[in-house]
């Protein structure tokens, strides 16, 4: 396990090292207004599928986070109640 995690750290470090390389930006890069992939998706009508999938993923994440927050709030309220009860018991003794 230790070797695997060490290998993973070195692999991430190597990728991070390559990410630091600079790619020269040319004047025609700024003039490129056509994106072939997006144009083709739009022409085929698949862009709506991409948008729908993104919306579903966002909605699922939002619902999950809301439910998680509600559960955490219930646990916090229970802990506060337990703390209050223990404080009252200690004061009574």
BELWOFEN-V567979 format. One record per residue. N is the residue number from 1. RES is the residue in three letters. SS is DSSP state (alpha for helix, beta for strand, coil for the rest). PSI is psi in degrees with one decimal (* if undefined). OMEGA is omega in whole degrees, 0 to 359 (* if undefined). Layout:
((N | RES | SS | PSI | OMEGA) (N | RES | SS | PSI | OMEGA))
This chain:
((1 | UNK | coil | -38.5 | 180) (2 | UNK | alpha | -40.0 | 179) (3 | UNK | alpha | -39.1 | 180) (4 | UNK | alpha | -45.0 | 180) (5 | UNK | alpha | -36.0 | 178) (6 | UNK | alpha | -40.3 | 177) (7 | UNK | alpha | -39.9 | 179) (8 | UNK | alpha | -41.6 | 178) (9 | UNK | alpha | -43.8 | 180) (10 | UNK | alpha | -36.7 | 178) (11 | UNK | alpha | -42.5 | 179) (12 | UNK | alpha | -39.7 | 179) (13 | UNK | alpha | -38.2 | 179) (14 | UNK | alpha | -42.5 | 179) (15 | UNK | alpha | -41.0 | 179) (16 | UNK | alpha | -34.4 | 177) (17 | UNK | alpha | -40.2 | 178) (18 | UNK | alpha | -26.8 | 181) (19 | UNK | coil | -14.9 | 182) (20 | UNK | coil | -9.8 | 180) (21 | UNK | coil | 140.1 | 180) (22 | UNK | coil | 136.9 | 175) (23 | UNK | coil | 125.7 | 182) (24 | UNK | coil | 137.8 | 178) (25 | UNK | coil | 129.1 | 182) (26 | UNK | coil | 166.8 | 181) (27 | UNK | alpha | -35.2 | 181) (28 | UNK | alpha | -17.5 | 175) (29 | UNK | alpha | -35.0 | 179) (30 | UNK | alpha | -25.5 | 182) (31 | UNK | coil | 0.9 | 182) (32 | UNK | coil | 98.2 | 181) (33 | UNK | coil | -9.1 | 181) (34 | UNK | coil | 129.8 | 176) (35 | UNK | coil | 108.6 | 188) (36 | UNK | alpha | -41.6 | 183) (37 | UNK | alpha | -47.1 | 181) (38 | UNK | alpha | -39.1 | 178) (39 | UNK | alpha | -40.6 | 180) (40 | UNK | alpha | -41.3 | 177) (41 | UNK | alpha | -42.0 | 180) (42 | UNK | alpha | -40.4 | 180) (43 | UNK | alpha | -37.5 | 181) (44 | UNK | alpha | -10.5 | 183) (45 | UNK | coil | 8.4 | 181) (46 | UNK | coil | -13.5 | 180) (47 | UNK | alpha | -30.9 | 179) (48 | UNK | alpha | -33.0 | 176) (49 | UNK | alpha | -42.9 | 179) (50 | UNK | alpha | -45.9 | 180) (51 | UNK | alpha | -41.1 | 180) (52 | UNK | alpha | -42.3 | 179) (53 | UNK | alpha | -42.2 | 178) (54 | UNK | alpha | -41.0 | 179) (55 | UNK | alpha | -39.4 | 178) (56 | UNK | alpha | -44.7 | 179) (57 | UNK | alpha | -44.6 | 179) (58 | UNK | alpha | -43.0 | 181) (59 | UNK | alpha | -42.6 | 179) (60 | UNK | alpha | -42.6 | 179) (61 | UNK | alpha | -40.4 | 180) (62 | UNK | alpha | -44.9 | 179) (63 | UNK | alpha | -42.7 | 179) (64 | UNK | alpha | -45.3 | 181) (65 | UNK | alpha | -36.9 | 178) (66 | UNK | alpha | -44.9 | 179) (67 | UNK | alpha | -39.5 | 179) (68 | UNK | alpha | -40.3 | 178) (69 | UNK | alpha | -40.6 | 178) (70 | UNK | alpha | -42.3 | 178) (71 | UNK | alpha | -42.1 | 179) (72 | UNK | alpha | -37.9 | 179) (73 | UNK | alpha | -40.2 | 178) (74 | UNK | alpha | -42.8 | 179) (75 | UNK | alpha | -42.7 | 178) (76 | UNK | alpha | -41.5 | 179) (77 | UNK | alpha | -40.1 | 178) (78 | UNK | alpha | -39.9 | 178) (79 | UNK | alpha | -40.0 | 177) (80 | UNK | alpha | -41.2 | 178) (81 | UNK | alpha | -43.8 | 179) (82 | UNK | alpha | -41.2 | 179) (83 | UNK | alpha | -40.3 | 179) (84 | UNK | alpha | -42.1 | 180) (85 | UNK | alpha | -43.6 | 180) (86 | UNK | alpha | -36.9 | 178) (87 | UNK | alpha | -42.0 | 178) (88 | UNK | alpha | -39.0 | 179) (89 | UNK | alpha | -40.6 | 180) (90 | UNK | alpha | -34.3 | 179) (91 | UNK | alpha | -30.9 | 181) (92 | UNK | alpha | -27.3 | 183) (93 | UNK | coil | * | *))
